[in-house]
Amino acid sequence: MTTKLQDLLVTNTAGTKTQSATNAEYINASSYGAAVANGAAANSVAINAAIVAAALTNGNGFVVVNPGVIYTEASLVIPDGVVVLIQTTNGVIIHLTKDQGTALPVTKGGVVFKSQNNTGVMVRALDYAVAAEPILQFLNFTTGANAAINPKFVEMLEITDPTAPSANNGRVYVRDNGAGKTQLVVRFPTGAVQVIATEP
């Protein structure tokens, strides 16, 4: 995406973007017929029309979808430089953008963090193998390879036993075993705590 953060900071001084120019980059899909009363198919067509209009704004722009508007994400065609901001009824904003570059293996992107030498990491949520069981995935933004972030270890602070998790979940943590030694344990929905390892 070519829009820079400073493009969103609106001023009216000479040589910078004006309020009207910046507002033009934000297109509400409702202007193209996306409405709560519509079905997903009709709204998807309307959102795509707004996306096309956004792409004509200096090659980049933002499309805003109002809360409660249903749509089919797979039907959206998002070109480079356009971001679709889906406002949900519970206040969450879903950020959809096409990945930059053809090497990336995914069709929808996430949040990208770039270093000074222009390499970066994309962070996204992904339904992996089993639908509705999303994982947090890190990708090399340049190559699309998985595991762009390769943690060497996970460090946890000792805590007291948390409450038991809900069914089909487990909580892994470290605690004091009562004798000054750290234990790595897992707690199950029944409340049972299984010790994985104890500090020697």
Order of alpha helices (4+ residues) and beta strands (2+ residues): alpha-beta-alpha-beta-beta-beta-beta-beta-beta-beta-beta-beta
